[in-house]
Amino acid sequence: MGIATLRVLIAAALAATPGAGIAHALPVSGGDDTAFDAILAGLLVVACVLYACGVVRLWRKAGVGRGIRPGDVVRFALGMMTLVVALLSPLDVLASRSFAAHMIGHELLMIVAAPLFVLSRPLEAWAWALARPARRAVRSFTHAPGVRRVWLTLAAPVAAACLHGLALWIWHLPALFVAALESAGMHVLQHACFFGSALAFWWAMFGGAARVPGGASLACLFATMLHTSALGALLTLAPSALYEHANPDVLGLSPLEDQQLGGLVMWVPGGLAYVVAGLMIVAVWLRAPPHALPPAGALSPGRARSA
């Protein structure tokens, strides 16, 4: 994959972003939602542009495919498109009326977009997009003892899995879930908690910058699969609907049927994602020589390469 192909992939993500944002904003969104959609679309465009600039600059200096691989670029483009579908498409509009659609959007954020971004090395690309003094300033900040200590604590496998699990269960309490449907601010906070905790979770699971996960990653993946499946089963098998919606008859489903469908989305495809991730970790172990494997739970924070 050359630089021209990189530009095509990023252009596709850029083209999808504003168009999807307008499609979301025009039909049903109020003023606050429209403003938020515009801001979000702008942030995604900026992220794409910085990623493309960083990769182009790196490849011109080090050679195409060096540092950031073509596969990383593909994963970034796919992750960006997934974000557009989850947050700026008609799916997000439908999610305000359907629990199942809401759950699909959440799963896209947490088990599709988040791991794709983690594996696409965005921090390295964005660092290369900055001027040399800015890169040095960022590197100095991220290597400050206090910042490094906090990051190592929060992004360790067990801590990241616990934070992600807490975010998932707390936001599915009926009172908070319904509040997120009724308030734009709460809705944004809910998405931020889901996506932010998922980014930390997958970063820790895949071994951080080392890209070689430890044994704790596999254990945390298994534990996360168990408790998310339990939540999905609870929603699917509940004798009555736990959540209220503005339009309970959306898609011709009763509130209970809508909830059961959403529970199944979390239970089956959601649980399968963690199995696939666990198999990926085992595959990495099988390919790596024994001396290259880190001790269980080993993790190093991401470092932006300096020019």
LOBA-723644 format. One line per 2 residues: their letters; for each residue y negated, x, z negated of N, C-alpha, C, O. Coordinates in steps of 0.02 Angstrom, whole numbers, always signed. Example, Ala and Ser with C-alpha at 12.3 -4.5 7.8 and 13.67 -1.06 7.14 Angstrom:
as	+284/+660/-390/+225/+615/-390/+165/+660/-390/+166/+712/-423  +112/+642/-354/+53/+684/-357/-2/+645/-394/-57/+670/-402;
This chain:
mg	+60/+43/+0/+0/+0/+0/-62/+44/+0/-69/+87/-44  -107/+35/+48/-168/+74/+52/-226/+37/+21/-219/-17/-7;
ia	-285/+69/+27/-345/+39/-1/-363/-25/+34/-388/-72/+2  -350/-30/+99/-365/-92/+135/-323/-150/+108/-349/-205/+100;
tl	-259/-137/+94/-217/-189/+66/-240/-210/-3/-239/-269/-20  -262/-161/-43/-290/-176/-109/-349/-225/-102/-353/-273/-140;
rv	-393/-212/-54/-451/-255/-46/-432/-325/-26/-463/-374/-47  -379/-331/+15/-356/-397/+35/-331/-436/-25/-347/-495/-33;
li	-290/-403/-69/-263/-437/-127/-318/-460/-175/-317/-517/-198  -365/-416/-189/-418/-434/-235/-463/-487/-204/-488/-531/-239;
aa	-474/-483/-138/-515/-534/-105/-482/-603/-110/-517/-653/-118  -415/-604/-107/-380/-669/-114/-393/-698/-183/-404/-759/-190;
al	-390/-656/-234/-404/-680/-302/-476/-703/-309/-490/-754/-341  -523/-665/-279/-593/-685/-281/-605/-751/-246/-643/-793/-269;
aa	-572/-760/-189/-581/-822/-151/-555/-882/-190/-583/-936/-186  -501/-871/-226/-471/-927/-263/-513/-947/-323/-516/-1006/-341;
tp	-547/-899/-354/-581/-912/-417/-638/-961/-412/-635/-1013/-445  -691/-948/-373/-746/-995/-373/-728/-1062/-344/-753/-1113/-368;
ga	-685/-1063/-294/-665/-1127/-264/-629/-1171/-313/-641/-1231/-317  -583/-1140/-351/-546/-1179/-400/-592/-1203/-455/-584/-1259/-480;
gi	-642/-1161/-474/-689/-1182/-525/-729/-1242/-503/-740/-1288/-543  -751/-1244/-440/-788/-1302/-415/-743/-1363/-412/-766/-1418/-428;
ah	-680/-1354/-392/-635/-1411/-389/-625/-1442/-458/-618/-1503/-464  -626/-1399/-509/-618/-1424/-577/-682/-1459/-600/-680/-1512/-632;
al	-739/-1429/-584/-801/-1453/-612/-825/-1518/-582/-851/-1561/-617  -816/-1527/-517/-845/-1584/-484/-816/-1651/-505/-854/-1697/-518;
pv	-749/-1660/-507/-724/-1727/-517/-739/-1758/-585/-763/-1815/-588  -725/-1722/-639/-728/-1756/-703/-766/-1718/-757/-780/-1748/-809;
sg	-782/-1656/-747/-811/-1617/-801/-882/-1638/-816/-920/-1657/-771  -900/-1636/-881/-968/-1648/-900/-1009/-1585/-894/-985/-1535/-868;
gd	-1073/-1588/-918/-1117/-1531/-910/-1091/-1469/-944/-1092/-1415/-915  -1067/-1476/-1006/-1043/-1418/-1043/-983/-1387/-1009/-978/-1326/-1002;
dt	-936/-1430/-987/-876/-1404/-954/-894/-1370/-888/-866/-1318/-871  -942/-1399/-851/-962/-1369/-788/-993/-1301/-799/-979/-1253/-762;
af	-1036/-1295/-850/-1067/-1231/-865/-1014/-1180/-885/-1017/-1122/-865  -967/-1202/-927/-914/-1156/-947/-872/-1133/-888/-855/-1074/-883;
da	-856/-1180/-843/-817/-1162/-784/-853/-1110/-742/-823/-1063/-716  -919/-1119/-735/-958/-1072/-695/-958/-1003/-728/-951/-952/-693;
il	-966/-1001/-794/-966/-937/-830/-898/-903/-824/-893/-843/-810  -844/-943/-833/-777/-916/-829/-762/-889/-760/-734/-835/-752;
ag	-781/-928/-709/-770/-905/-640/-807/-840/-627/-781/-795/-594  -869/-836/-653/-907/-774/-644/-874/-715/-678/-873/-660/-650;
ll	-848/-725/-739/-814/-671/-774/-752/-647/-736/-738/-588/-733  -715/-695/-708/-655/-676/-671/-673/-636/-608/-639/-589/-590;
vv	-727/-657/-575/-750/-620/-516/-770/-549/-535/-752/-501/-501  -807/-542/-590/-828/-476/-613/-767/-433/-629/-764/-374/-612;
ac	-717/-463/-663/-656/-425/-679/-621/-401/-617/-596/-345/-614  -618/-444/-566/-586/-425/-503/-624/-368/-468/-594/-320/-445;
vl	-689/-374/-466/-730/-324/-432/-723/-256/-467/-715/-205/-435  -727/-257/-534/-721/-194/-572/-652/-164/-563/-645/-103/-556;
ya	-600/-205/-563/-533/-179/-554/-526/-147/-485/-499/-92/-478  -551/-182/-433/-547/-155/-365/-586/-89/-359/-561/-41/-329;
cg	-646/-88/-387/-686/-27/-384/-652/+31/-420/-652/+88/-396  -624/+16/-478/-591/+68/-516/-530/+96/-480/-520/+157/-479;
vv	-489/+52/-451/-429/+76/-416/-449/+115/-354/-419/+168/-340  -498/+91/-316/-520/+128/-257/-545/+197/-275/-529/+246/-242;
rl	-586/+201/-328/-612/+266/-349/-556/+313/-372/-556/+372/-355  -508/+286/-410/-452/+327/-433/-410/+352/-375/-392/+410/-372;
wr	-394/+307/-328/-352/+326/-272/-386/+375/-225/-354/+418/-196  -452/+370/-218/-488/+418/-177/-486/+488/-208/-486/+538/-172;
ka	-485/+490/-274/-486/+555/-309/-416/+584/-316/-405/+644/-306  -367/+541/-333/-300/+566/-349/-248/+552/-295/-194/+581/-295;
gv	-264/+507/-248/-215/+488/-197/-191/+417/-208/-186/+394/-265  -176/+383/-153/-154/+313/-158/-89/+308/-198/-41/+344/-184;
gr	-88/+263/-247/-29/+252/-287/-24/+297/-348/+23/+291/-386  -72/+343/-357/-70/+387/-415/-108/+356/-473/-163/+330/-464;
gi	-80/+359/-533/-112/+331/-592/-101/+257/-599/-71/+234/-647  -125/+219/-551/-113/+147/-548/-73/+134/-484/-95/+150/-429;
rp	-14/+107/-492/+32/+98/-436/+16/+35/-396/-16/-11/-422  +38/+33/-333/+28/-29/-294/+55/-91/-328/+25/-144/-325;
gd	+112/-84/-361/+140/-141/-398/+94/-166/-453/+92/-225/-467  +57/-119/-484/+10/-140/-536/-45/-183/-506/-67/-232/-537;
vv	-68/-165/-446/-120/-204/-413/-95/-274/-396/-131/-323/-404  -34/-278/-372/-5/-343/-356/+0/-386/-419/-16/-446/-418;
rf	+21/-356/-474/+26/-394/-537/-42/-418/-560/-48/-473/-586  -94/-376/-551/-161/-398/-571/-183/-459/-529/-210/-507/-556;
al	-172/-455/-464/-192/-511/-421/-153/-575/-439/-182/-629/-442  -88/-568/-453/-49/-627/-472/-72/-654/-540/-75/-714/-549;
gm	-87/-609/-587/-112/-632/-651/-178/-668/-646/-189/-718/-680  -223/-643/-603/-287/-675/-593/-278/-744/-562/-311/-792/-583;
mt	-234/-750/-514/-222/-815/-482/-191/-864/-532/-206/-924/-531  -148/-838/-576/-119/-881/-628/-172/-907/-675/-170/-965/-695;
lv	-220/-865/-694/-276/-887/-736/-316/-942/-702/-336/-990/-735  -327/-934/-638/-365/-985/-601/-328/-1052/-604/-358/-1104/-616;
va	-262/-1050/-592/-223/-1113/-594/-225/-1144/-663/-231/-1205/-670  -219/-1102/-715/-215/-1128/-783/-282/-1154/-809/-284/-1203/-847;
ll	-337/-1122/-789/-402/-1137/-820/-453/-1170/-774/-499/-1203/-799  -446/-1162/-709/-499/-1184/-664/-473/-1227/-607/-505/-1231/-554;
sp	-417/-1257/-616/-389/-1299/-564/-382/-1371/-590/-395/-1383/-649  -363/-1418/-548/-351/-1487/-572/-300/-1491/-628/-299/-1541/-664;
ld	-258/-1440/-636/-210/-1441/-692/-246/-1445/-758/-223/-1480/-803  -302/-1409/-766/-339/-1411/-828/-371/-1479/-840/-377/-1501/-897;
vl	-391/-1512/-786/-418/-1580/-792/-364/-1628/-816/-375/-1669/-860  -305/-1622/-785/-249/-1665/-804/-227/-1651/-876/-203/-1696/-910;
as	-236/-1590/-898/-214/-1571/-966/-252/-1609/-1020/-228/-1616/-1076  -312/-1633/-1004/-349/-1672/-1053/-320/-1741/-1064/-338/-1776/-1112;
rs	-274/-1762/-1019/-244/-1828/-1025/-169/-1826/-1033/-138/-1877/-1051  -139/-1769/-1021/-66/-1764/-1023/-45/-1704/-1066/-67/-1648/-1054;
fa	-3/-1717/-1116/+22/-1662/-1158/+64/-1615/-1117/+61/-1554/-1127  +104/-1641/-1071/+148/-1598/-1030/+106/-1551/-987/+122/-1492/-982;
ah	+53/-1577/-956/+9/-1535/-915/-25/-1483/-959/-33/-1425/-939  -45/-1503/-1019/-75/-1456/-1066/-27/-1400/-1082/-46/-1341/-1084;
mi	+36/-1417/-1094/+86/-1367/-1110/+99/-1320/-1052/+108/-1260/-1061  +100/-1346/-991/+109/-1304/-933/+53/-1253/-928/+65/-1194/-915;
gh	-9/-1276/-939/-66/-1230/-937/-59/-1175/-990/-73/-1117/-976  -39/-1194/-1050/-30/-1145/-1104/+24/-1094/-1086/+16/-1034/-1098;
el	+79/-1119/-1060/+134/-1073/-1042/+114/-1025/-986/+133/-967/-987  +74/-1050/-938/+49/-1005/-885/+7/-950/-915/+11/-892/-894;
lm	-35/-967/-964/-77/-917/-996/-36/-865/-1035/-47/-805/-1029  +13/-890/-1074/+46/-847/-1123/+106/-809/-1096/+118/-752/-1116;
iv	+145/-839/-1051/+206/-805/-1029/+205/-785/-955/+254/-758/-930  +150/-799/-921/+144/-777/-851/+84/-731/-844/+91/-672/-827;
aa	+24/-757/-855/-37/-718/-844/-40/-658/-892/-54/-602/-870  -28/-669/-956/-36/-615/-1005/+9/-555/-991/-16/-498/-989;
pl	+75/-564/-981/+116/-504/-966/+98/-472/-899/+103/-411/-892  +78/-512/-850/+57/-483/-786/-3/-437/-795/-6/-383/-766;
fv	-51/-459/-835/-110/-418/-847/-92/-355/-885/-117/-301/-869  -50/-361/-935/-31/-303/-975/+2/-250/-930/-10/-190/-937;
ls	+44/-273/-883/+80/-226/-840/+39/-202/-780/+62/-160/-742  -22/-228/-772/-63/-208/-714/-112/-152/-730/-149/-131/-686;
rp	-113/-128/-792/-155/-72/-814/-229/-86/-801/-263/-44/-771  -255/-143/-824/-326/-158/-810/-374/-112/-846/-428/-97/-820;
le	-356/-89/-906/-403/-47/-944/-417/+18/-907/-474/+41/-905  -365/+48/-877/-375/+109/-839/-419/+96/-777/-463/+136/-762;
aw	-406/+41/-742/-445/+26/-682/-518/+13/-700/-563/+38/-667  -529/-27/-753/-599/-42/-772/-635/+20/-795/-695/+28/-784;
aw	-599/+65/-828/-631/+128/-850/-653/+170/-791/-707/+199/-791  -611/+173/-739/-628/+211/-680/-686/+180/-641/-720/+214/-603;
al	-698/+115/-651/-755/+83/-617/-821/+102/-649/-874/+92/-618  -820/+129/-710/-882/+147/-745/-905/+217/-723/-866/+257/-698;
ar	-969/+229/-733/-996/+296/-722/-967/+344/-774/-944/+323/-827  -968/+408/-758/-938/+458/-803/-965/+455/-875/-925/+457/-921;
pa	-1031/+450/-886/-1054/+445/-955/-1028/+383/-991/-1011/+386/-1050  -1024/+328/-955/-999/+267/-986/-925/+274/-1004/-903/+250/-1056;
rr	-886/+307/-960/-816/+318/-975/-807/+360/-1038/-764/+347/-1080  -849/+411/-1044/-845/+454/-1103/-863/+416/-1166/-833/+426/-1219;
av	-914/+372/-1161/-933/+332/-1218/-878/+285/-1240/-864/+277/-1299  -846/+253/-1191/-791/+207/-1206/-733/+245/-1237/-703/+222/-1286;
rs	-718/+304/-1209/-663/+344/-1237/-678/+365/-1309/-633/+363/-1351  -740/+384/-1322/-758/+405/-1390/-751/+346/-1439/-727/+354/-1495;
ft	-772/+287/-1416/-768/+228/-1459/-695/+210/-1474/-678/+199/-1532  -653/+208/-1422/-584/+187/-1432/-544/+238/-1472/-492/+221/-1502;
ha	-567/+302/-1474/-531/+352/-1512/-561/+364/-1581/-539/+409/-1617  -612/+324/-1599/-639/+330/-1666/-584/+312/-1716/-547/+265/-1705;
pg	-579/+348/-1772/-524/+336/-1819/-518/+264/-1842/-463/+237/-1845  -574/+232/-1858/-571/+163/-1882/-546/+115/-1829/-503/+72/-1842;
vr	-572/+122/-1768/-551/+79/-1713/-477/+90/-1697/-440/+42/-1688  -458/+152/-1695/-388/+169/-1680/-340/+140/-1733/-287/+115/-1717;
rv	-361/+144/-1797/-319/+120/-1851/-311/+44/-1847/-256/+18/-1855  -366/+9/-1834/-363/-64/-1828/-318/-84/-1769/-277/-129/-1775;
wl	-327/-50/-1712/-288/-67/-1654/-214/-54/-1665/-172/-96/-1646  -197/+2/-1695/-127/+18/-1708/-95/-34/-1754/-36/-49/-1748;
tl	-135/-60/-1801/-108/-110/-1847/-97/-176/-1813/-44/-206/-1819  -147/-200/-1775/-143/-266/-1745/-95/-268/-1685/-65/-319/-1672;
aa	-89/-212/-1649/-48/-211/-1589/+22/-182/-1601/+58/-170/-1552  +41/-171/-1663/+110/-152/-1678/+154/-213/-1664/+132/-269/-1673;
pv	+217/-203/-1644/+259/-260/-1624/+264/-316/-1675/+255/-374/-1657  +277/-300/-1738/+286/-353/-1788/+221/-390/-1800/+220/-451/-1803;
aa	+166/-353/-1808/+101/-385/-1821/+80/-428/-1761/+57/-484/-1771  +88/-402/-1701/+68/-440/-1641/+110/-503/-1634/+84/-556/-1616;
ac	+175/-498/-1648/+219/-556/-1643/+200/-608/-1696/+202/-668/-1682  +182/-586/-1756/+163/-633/-1809/+97/-668/-1791/+91/-729/-1800;
lh	+48/-631/-1766/-16/-661/-1748/-7/-711/-1692/-37/-765/-1693  +33/-693/-1643/+45/-739/-1587/+82/-801/-1610/+65/-857/-1589;
gl	+131/-792/-1653/+167/-850/-1680/+123/-895/-1721/+128/-957/-1716  +79/-866/-1762/+33/-907/-1802/-14/-947/-1757/-25/-1007/-1768;
al	-41/-914/-1705/-85/-950/-1659/-49/-1008/-1626/-78/-1062/-1618  +13/-997/-1607/+50/-1049/-1573/+63/-1109/-1618/+52/-1166/-1598;
wi	+87/-1097/-1678/+105/-1152/-1723/+43/-1187/-1751/+42/-1248/-1755  -8/-1149/-1769/-68/-1180/-1798/-102/-1226/-1747/-123/-1281/-1765;
wh	-108/-1204/-1685/-143/-1244/-1635/-101/-1303/-1611/-127/-1347/-1576  -37/-1306/-1629/+3/-1364/-1612/+8/-1414/-1670/+45/-1463/-1666;
lp	-28/-1400/-1725/-35/-1452/-1775/-73/-1510/-1744/-124/-1500/-1712  -49/-1571/-1754/-80/-1629/-1719/-156/-1633/-1727/-191/-1646/-1678;
al	-182/-1621/-1786/-254/-1627/-1797/-293/-1577/-1755/-343/-1595/-1723  -271/-1514/-1754/-306/-1463/-1715/-296/-1473/-1640/-342/-1462/-1601;
fv	-236/-1493/-1621/-222/-1503/-1550/-266/-1559/-1521/-295/-1551/-1467  -272/-1614/-1557/-314/-1670/-1534/-387/-1649/-1536/-425/-1669/-1492;
aa	-408/-1610/-1586/-477/-1587/-1589/-494/-1544/-1528/-550/-1547/-1503  -446/-1504/-1505/-458/-1462/-1446/-465/-1505/-1383/-499/-1485/-1336;
le	-432/-1563/-1382/-439/-1607/-1324/-507/-1643/-1324/-533/-1660/-1271  -534/-1654/-1383/-596/-1693/-1389/-659/-1650/-1390/-714/-1676/-1378;
sa	-653/-1586/-1403/-711/-1542/-1408/-705/-1484/-1360/-654/-1448/-1360  -756/-1474/-1318/-754/-1418/-1270/-752/-1351/-1307/-716/-1306/-1285;
gm	-790/-1345/-1362/-789/-1283/-1399/-722/-1267/-1429/-699/-1210/-1426  -689/-1317/-1458/-623/-1307/-1486/-572/-1292/-1431/-525/-1253/-1441;
hv	-582/-1323/-1373/-536/-1310/-1317/-540/-1237/-1295/-489/-1206/-1282  -601/-1211/-1290/-611/-1141/-1272/-580/-1095/-1325/-547/-1046/-1308;
lq	-592/-1112/-1389/-564/-1071/-1442/-489/-1071/-1441/-457/-1019/-1452  -459/-1129/-1427/-386/-1133/-1422/-359/-1088/-1367/-312/-1050/-1378;
ha	-389/-1092/-1308/-367/-1050/-1253/-377/-975/-1269/-335/-934/-1252  -433/-959/-1302/-446/-889/-1319/-394/-863/-1368/-370/-807/-1361;
cf	-375/-904/-1417/-324/-884/-1466/-256/-874/-1431/-221/-825/-1443  -238/-921/-1389/-174/-916/-1354/-172/-854/-1309/-124/-814/-1312;
fg	-223/-845/-1268/-222/-790/-1219/-232/-723/-1253/-198/-674/-1237  -279/-719/-1301/-291/-656/-1336/-230/-633/-1375/-211/-575/-1372;
sa	-199/-679/-1413/-140/-660/-1451/-82/-643/-1405/-41/-600/-1422  -78/-677/-1348/-24/-662/-1300/-33/-593/-1269/+16/-557/-1258;
la	-95/-574/-1255/-108/-507/-1228/-85/-453/-1278/-52/-405/-1259  -104/-462/-1342/-83/-413/-1392/-7/-413/-1400/+24/-361/-1408;
fw	+24/-472/-1397/+96/-478/-1404/+132/-440/-1348/+176/-399/-1361  +113/-454/-1286/+149/-422/-1230/+133/-347/-1226/+176/-308/-1206;
wa	+72/-328/-1246/+57/-256/-1249/+104/-221/-1297/+131/-168/-1282  +114/-251/-1355/+158/-222/-1404/+231/-223/-1381/+268/-176/-1392;
mf	+251/-279/-1350/+321/-285/-1328/+339/-233/-1275/+395/-207/-1276  +292/-219/-1230/+307/-173/-1175/+291/-101/-1192/+294/-57/-1149;
gg	+272/-87/-1255/+264/-18/-1276/+195/+11/-1270/+187/+71/-1276  +144/-31/-1257/+76/-6/-1251/+68/+42/-1193/+101/+35/-1142;
aa	+25/+91/-1202/+11/+139/-1147/+73/+181/-1131/+79/+206/-1075  +118/+189/-1180/+178/+229/-1168/+224/+198/-1117/+263/+232/-1084;
rv	+221/+130/-1111/+263/+93/-1064/+337/+102/-1077/+379/+86/-1034  +355/+126/-1137/+425/+130/-1157/+432/+95/-1224/+415/+124/-1275;
pg	+455/+33/-1225/+457/-6/-1287/+511/+20/-1335/+562/+48/-1314  +499/+9/-1399/+547/+27/-1449/+593/-30/-1467/+587/-85/-1440;
ga	+639/-18/-1514/+687/-69/-1533/+654/-129/-1567/+680/-185/-1564  +596/-118/-1600/+561/-173/-1632/+539/-225/-1581/+534/-284/-1596;
sl	+524/-203/-1520/+502/-249/-1468/+557/-300/-1453/+543/-360/-1446  +618/-276/-1447/+673/-321/-1431/+685/-371/-1488/+697/-430/-1476;
ac	+680/-347/-1550/+689/-392/-1607/+634/-445/-1610/+647/-503/-1625  +572/-424/-1596/+516/-472/-1598/+521/-522/-1540/+503/-581/-1549;
lf	+543/-500/-1483/+553/-546/-1428/+605/-599/-1446/+596/-659/-1432  +659/-578/-1477/+711/-625/-1497/+685/-675/-1549/+698/-735/-1545;
at	+648/-649/-1598/+620/-693/-1649/+570/-742/-1619/+569/-801/-1638  +529/-719/-1572/+481/-763/-1540/+515/-816/-1498/+494/-874/-1497;
ml	+568/-797/-1464/+607/-846/-1425/+635/-900/-1471/+636/-959/-1453  +658/-880/-1530/+687/-928/-1576/+635/-978/-1602/+647/-1038/-1602;
ht	+577/-952/-1623/+529/-1000/-1654/+493/-1041/-1601/+474/-1098/-1615  +482/-1014/-1541/+451/-1055/-1489/+501/-1108/-1464/+482/-1165/-1448;
sa	+564/-1090/-1460/+615/-1139/-1441/+621/-1194/-1495/+631/-1252/-1479  +614/-1173/-1558/+617/-1223/-1612/+558/-1272/-1607/+567/-1332/-1617;
lg	+498/-1246/-1591/+441/-1290/-1582/+451/-1336/-1523/+435/-1395/-1526  +477/-1308/-1468/+491/-1350/-1409/+542/-1404/-1425/+535/-1461/-1403;
al	+594/-1386/-1462/+645/-1435/-1480/+616/-1489/-1526/+633/-1548/-1519  +573/-1468/-1572/+541/-1516/-1618/+500/-1568/-1579/+503/-1627/-1593;
lt	+463/-1544/-1529/+422/-1589/-1489/+465/-1634/-1445/+449/-1692/-1434  +520/-1607/-1420/+564/-1645/-1375/+603/-1698/-1413/+612/-1754/-1388;
la	+626/-1682/-1472/+671/-1727/-1509/+635/-1770/-1560/+666/-1810/-1595  +568/-1763/-1565/+531/-1805/-1613/+540/-1879/-1598/+539/-1898/-1539;
ps	+550/-1920/-1648/+562/-1992/-1635/+500/-2030/-1613/+505/-2085/-1587  +441/-2001/-1622/+379/-2034/-1602/+329/-1982/-1578/+336/-1923/-1592;
al	+278/-2005/-1541/+228/-1959/-1515/+185/-1932/-1572/+163/-1970/-1615  +173/-1867/-1571/+134/-1834/-1623/+61/-1826/-1604/+19/-1813/-1647;
ye	+45/-1834/-1540/-22/-1822/-1516/-50/-1884/-1482/-13/-1924/-1454  -116/-1891/-1484/-150/-1945/-1451/-187/-1918/-1390/-211/-1862/-1391;
ha	-190/-1958/-1337/-223/-1938/-1276/-269/-1993/-1252/-260/-2051/-1268  -320/-1972/-1213/-367/-2021/-1187/-334/-2070/-1139/-354/-2128/-1134;
np	-283/-2047/-1103/-248/-2089/-1054/-174/-2080/-1063/-144/-2039/-1028  -142/-2116/-1110/-71/-2104/-1125/-24/-2123/-1068/+34/-2101/-1069;
dv	-48/-2162/-1019/-3/-2182/-965/-9/-2138/-904/+14/-2157/-850  -39/-2079/-911/-46/-2035/-853/+23/-2017/-825/+71/-2006/-862;
lg	+28/-2015/-760/+90/-2000/-724/+144/-2052/-737/+203/-2039/-723  +125/-2110/-764/+174/-2162/-777/+219/-2149/-836/+270/-2183/-843;
ls	+201/-2102/-879/+242/-2085/-937/+212/-2115/-1000/+151/-2120/-1006  +254/-2135/-1045/+229/-2156/-1111/+210/-2094/-1150/+229/-2039/-1132;
pl	+170/-2101/-1205/+152/-2042/-1245/+213/-2003/-1269/+211/-1941/-1269  +266/-2037/-1289/+326/-2002/-1312/+359/-1964/-1255/+380/-1907/-1264;
ed	+365/-1996/-1197/+396/-1962/-1139/+355/-1902/-1117/+382/-1850/-1099  +289/-1910/-1120/+245/-1855/-1102/+255/-1796/-1150/+258/-1739/-1128;
qq	+260/-1811/-1214/+272/-1759/-1264/+340/-1726/-1254/+347/-1665/-1261  +391/-1766/-1239/+458/-1739/-1229/+459/-1691/-1169/+491/-1639/-1171;
lg	+424/-1710/-1116/+421/-1666/-1057/+386/-1601/-1074/+409/-1547/-1054  +331/-1605/-1112/+297/-1544/-1133/+340/-1500/-1178/+340/-1439/-1172;
gl	+378/-1532/-1223/+423/-1494/-1266/+476/-1458/-1226/+493/-1400/-1241  +503/-1491/-1175/+553/-1459/-1132/+524/-1399/-1095/+559/-1349/-1085;
vm	+461/-1404/-1075/+428/-1348/-1040/+427/-1287/-1086/+442/-1231/-1064  +409/-1297/-1149/+409/-1241/-1196/+480/-1218/-1213/+492/-1158/-1220;
wv	+525/-1264/-1220/+593/-1249/-1243/+632/-1209/-1191/+661/-1157/-1207  +633/-1233/-1128/+678/-1203/-1078/+645/-1146/-1039/+664/-1088/-1050;
pg	+597/-1159/-995/+567/-1103/-958/+531/-1054/-1004/+531/-994/-992  +499/-1081/-1058/+466/-1037/-1104/+514/-989/-1138/+501/-929/-1141;
gl	+570/-1015/-1162/+620/-972/-1193/+651/-923/-1145/+667/-867/-1163  +659/-945/-1082/+689/-901/-1031/+645/-840/-1018/+670/-786/-1004;
ay	+579/-848/-1023/+534/-792/-1011/+547/-735/-1060/+544/-677/-1040  +560/-751/-1122/+573/-699/-1172/+640/-665/-1159/+648/-605/-1172;
vv	+689/-703/-1134/+753/-673/-1116/+743/-623/-1059/+770/-567/-1060  +704/-642/-1008/+691/-598/-951/+655/-534/-975/+673/-479/-954;
ag	+606/-542/-1020/+570/-484/-1046/+618/-438/-1084/+614/-377/-1078  +664/-467/-1123/+712/-427/-1159/+757/-388/-1112/+774/-330/-1125;
lm	+778/-420/-1058/+819/-385/-1008/+781/-329/-975/+810/-277/-959  +716/-339/-965/+675/-285/-936/+673/-225/-983/+677/-168/-960;
iv	+667/-238/-1047/+666/-183/-1095/+733/-146/-1095/+734/-84/-1096  +788/-182/-1093/+854/-150/-1090/+860/-108/-1027/+888/-54/-1028;
av	+834/-134/-971/+837/-97/-908/+798/-31/-913/+819/+20/-887  +740/-33/-947/+701/+28/-957/+741/+78/-999/+741/+137/-983;
wl	+774/+54/-1050/+815/+98/-1091/+871/+130/-1051/+886/+189/-1060  +902/+91/-1008/+958/+118/-969/+935/+170/-918/+972/+217/-902;
ra	+874/+162/-893/+848/+210/-843/+821/+274/-875/+824/+328/-846  +794/+267/-936/+761/+324/-967/+812/+371/-999/+862/+347/-1027;
pp	+801/+437/-995/+845/+484/-1031/+837/+475/-1106/+784/+455/-1129  +889/+489/-1145/+887/+476/-1217/+828/+508/-1252/+799/+478/-1297;
ha	+809/+569/-1233/+755/+604/-1268/+687/+571/-1254/+639/+584/-1290  +683/+528/-1201/+619/+498/-1184/+606/+434/-1222/+550/+408/-1221;
lp	+656/+406/-1255/+648/+343/-1290/+612/+355/-1356/+629/+400/-1394  +561/+314/-1371/+524/+321/-1434/+563/+291/-1491/+609/+251/-1479;
pa	+547/+309/-1553/+579/+275/-1610/+560/+202/-1612/+510/+182/-1582  +600/+162/-1647/+588/+90/-1651/+517/+77/-1676/+496/+104/-1727;
ga	+482/+35/-1639/+415/+15/-1660/+361/+63/-1639/+302/+53/-1655  +380/+116/-1601/+329/+164/-1581/+279/+131/-1535/+297/+90/-1493;
ls	+216/+148/-1544/+163/+118/-1503/+103/+164/-1503/+83/+190/-1555  +75/+173/-1445/+13/+210/-1440/-39/+168/-1405/-22/+131/-1359;
pg	-102/+173/-1427/-152/+130/-1397/-167/+152/-1326/-158/+210/-1308  -191/+105/-1285/-208/+120/-1216/-266/+168/-1212/-314/+163/-1251;
ra	-262/+215/-1166/-316/+264/-1158/-339/+262/-1086/-299/+266/-1040  -403/+257/-1077/-431/+259/-1010/-432/+332/-987/-457/+376/-1022;
rs	-405/+344/-928/-404/+411/-901/-475/+431/-882/-512/+392/-853  -493/+491/-898/-559/+515/-880/-556/+551/-813/-506/+583/-797;
a	-611/+546/-776/-612/+578/-710/-617/+653/-717/-619/+689/-668;
